[in-house]
């Protein structure tokens, strides 16, 4: 992950965490309002307040760091002795409500998190998301430890080849590189056997090492995790392009071309679609130099990035659909 990708990752992670907190506190807030409890403040985040507005009896506030939040209700304190006597008997006080109402208010946050999670999962299942097929793009022959000593990679010892599609690890089905990574990282010193589909072979092959017992991952100091020593396919393949109401232009990216560099910076082989879109988003409304490759032929075109597009991952004046390049595809083999 490059510097820009790392920054975007942490920004998106913080915003995602803030969204979860917002939904949680919203559950408390709405149930409190439903019960007739007076809510003095609805606040998301910690640190300096960057926005506040009072609407009716409630002040709404947003602070700089979206890593927490709270709903301040009349009659609710961590220490009951700090609650004024008049607040305890106020009909709009949290303490004046029945036990069932207080329970609903307390559980409202969790209930809203569960409901929102279900809605998001349903939406993702309907929309879908791009995945990286578990196809071997590169096999590292050796891996060096922290002292610089090299040893054969588990992938090389297992006999993995470029273009192999990994079907299962120790009998557990693998559908994407996202499935493969946690299986390897959590295996520790447990030997792994791989079931793969190889080009030219009708039946799947079981790779279990010379002794037939499998090969355990080894620690890679570069990534800080156990690894087999394989990388996903290199490059992002343009699958579909199209201009509405106009003819294609010579500088348009074309289906079957690979994006191998953006503004002269080569794309890492493990670059995710989200990271690629994040890098392009930094150039929103600006001209972007794309280095495109088809086989051994490369060309650089300058197009204007117009942001995400309906029906496409990005728009360079027109929708573009991207897909991770499969190692066994004609485009990968030139």
N, C-alpha and C positions, 0 to 999 in steps of 0.2 A: 504494500500500500504506500503510495507516494505521499509527500507532505500535504498537498491539497486534498487528496482523498482522505487522509487521516483527520484533517481539520473538519471536513464535511461529515465524517463518521461521528465525531464527538458532538458536533453541533446537532446532527439529526438524533443522536442518542439522547441528548439533553432535552430536545424538544419532544421526543417520544415519551420520555419519562414524565415531562411536564404535562403532557396530554393525559397520561394515566392518572396522575395526581388530580388534574382538573375534573376528570370524570368521577373520581372517588369523592372529592369534596362536593361536587354537584349533587351527588346522591344524598349526602348529609343535609345539604342546603334545601333541596326540594322536599324531603320528608319533614324537615323542621318547619318549612313554610306550610306544608299540608296540615301539620299538627297545630298550627297557629302559634308557634314559638317565634318570639322576636329575634331576628338575626341582625346583629349589629355590624358584622363585617364578614365579607367573603373574600379571602385573600389567597392568591397563588404565588408561590416563589418566596425566596429569602433575599436579604440584602437590600440595596437601595430601591425605593419604590419608584417605578418609572411611569406608572399610571394609577390614578385613583379618581373615582367619581361616586358621589352619593346619589342614589335613586331611592326616594322614599326614606325609609328608616334604615336602610342598609348601605354601607360603604363598600364598593367593589374596588379591589386593589390588585395590581400586578407588579411583582418585584423582579429584579434583574436575573436572579438565578432560579430557574424553574425546577427546583429540587425539593419542594415541599409546599405546604399550604394548610389552611385551617378555616373553620367556620366558627365565628364567635357568636354564641347564643346567650341570651339572657338567662342567668341562673345556672350556667355550666362553668365550673372551675375545677382544676385538678385538686385543689384543697378546699373541701366543703366549708371549712371554717372561715374562708375568705369571702364567702357569699353573703351580702347584706341580707338582713332578716326580711326586708320588704320584697327583695327579689325572689325569695323562696315561696312567698305566698302570692306573688303576682300571677294572675291567670295566664299570662303569656310567657311565663318562665318555663324553662326546660324541666325544672324540678317539680313544677305544678302539674305536669302531664302524667298520665297513667304509666304504669310499668310497660305496657304493650307499646305505647307510643314512643317511649324512650328507647325501647329495644329496636323499633323500626328505624328511628333516627340514627342510632349507632350502626345498624346493619345496612343502612342506605348506601354507604360508600362501596361496600363489598358487592352488594346487589347490582349497583350500576356498573362496576368493573366487570362482573360476570356477563351482564346483558350486552355491554359494549363489545366484549371479547367475542361473544357469539355472533353479533352483527358483523364484526370485522372478518371473522373466519368465513361466514357465509358469503360476504362480498368478495373475498379473495378467491373462494372456490368458484364463484360465478365468473369473475374477471380473469383469473389465472395469473401466473407470473412466469417470467423467463427463468429457466434453470440451465445449468451447465451439465450436459450429458457426461456420465462417468467414463469418458473415453480418454485413454492415455495420450497426452500430447507430447510428453518428453519423459524419458527415463534417465535419471541421474545415475551414472555408473558408480560413483562413490560419494560419501558424505564425510566431512571433516568435523572432528570434535573441537572442543574449546581450545585444545592445545595444538590444533593443526594437524593431528594425526588422521589419516584417511583410512576408511574401511568401506568395503563394497556395500552399496545400498541394498536394503531388503528387496526393493523392486527388481534390481539386477539379479540378485540371488534367486528370486522366485521365477525369473525368466519372463517378466513382463516385457511387452514390445509396444512401440508406438502404434496407435490405432486399436489396441485391445480395448474392448468395452467390458468394464467390470460389472458383472451381474450380481455377485454376492461376496460377502466377507464372512468366513466361518459359517456359511450357510444362511446368513442374514441378507435379504434382498437389498440391493443398492440401485436406486433409480437416478441419482444425480451425484455430483461432486459434493453437494451439501450433505447428502446421506453418508458419503464415504468418510469425510473429515472427522466427525465425532467418533465413528467406529474405530478409527486409527488412534485418535488422541486418547480415548478412554481404555484402550486395550492394555496399556502398560507393557509388561514383559510377556504377555500371552502370545504365543505363536499364531500367526494368521495364515489361513489358506484362502486363495482367491479363485472364484469361478469367473471365467472370462469367455467372451465370444471373440474369436480371432478371424480376421479376413481369410477367406479360403477354406475355413473349417466349418462344416455343417453343424457339428455337435459342440456344445460348450466344453471348455478345457478346465481341468482342476489343476491349479498351480500350488504346489505344497512344498517346494524346495527339494534338495537332494535326498533328504531322509524321509520325505513324505509327511513330516509332522508340522510343516509350516515354518514361517520366519517371523520373528517378533520385530516390530518397528524399533528404530533407534532414535535417540534424542538428537535433534538438530539445533545446535546453539544459535544458528542464524534466525530461526523462527521461534525458538524457545519451546517447541512442542515435539512430541514423537512424530516420526515421519516414515513413509515407505520410500520416498525418493522419487515421486512422480509429480508431474505438473499437468494442468489442464491444457487443452488445445490453445494455440497461440492465435491471437487476432480476433477481431469482430467482423462478422460477415454481413454485408448489406443484402438483405433478402428481398425487400420490396421497396421500390420508390415510385413516385408518380406525381406529376404536376396536374393540377385541375385546370382545364381550359387552356392549356398551352402545351406546346411541343417540348420534348426533352432537349436540353441544351448540352453542348459538348462538355462543359465542366460539371454536369450533374454526376454525383456518385451513381454507379450502375449496379444492378443486382449481380451478385457473384464476386464483387470486389471486396477485399478486406481492408478495414481501417487499421493501419499499422502504426500511425503516428498522428498526433494532433499538435499543430503549431511547432513542428520539428521535434517534438518529444515522443520517443518511441513508447508504445503502450506495453506495460508489463504483461507477461503471459497469464498472470493470475488476476488481472484487472477485472472487477465485476462490472455488470451493466450499470449498477447504481453509481459506482465510482466514475465510470465513463460519462454518464449523464451529468454527474456533479461537476466534472471538469468542464464539460461543454456549457453547463448553466452559468459558469463564471464568465462566459463570453456571450451571454445573451444579448442579441441585437447587434453583435459585432461580426466582422469577417473572421472566419476560421480557416486555417490551412490544414487540409486533410491529406495525408499521404495514403494513397490507395494502392493495393497490389492485386494483381491477378496472375498467378504463377510467378514467373521471374520478372514480369513487367511491372514497374512502379510508375505512378504519376502523382503529382501534387496539384490539388485543385483548391481554389479559394471560394468559399461559400459563406453565406450569412446564416448564423444559427438563430432560429426563431423560437426556440423553446420547445417543450413537449407538445406533441400534436395528437389530435384525435385519430385513432387508428394507426399510430406510429410511436416509436420511442423518442423521436426527435424530429424537428423540422428544419431543413436547410432551404427555406423557401417552399418546401413541399414535404409531405410525410416520408419518413424513412423508418423501416422496420429492421432492427438489428438482431442477429442471433449469434451465439457463441459458435466459433468455427469447430467443426468436428474433425479430429485428426485423420479420419479415414475418408474425408470428403475429397472430391476432385480438386476443389479450391485449395485445400491444404497441401495437396501433392503436386500442385503446379500443372 
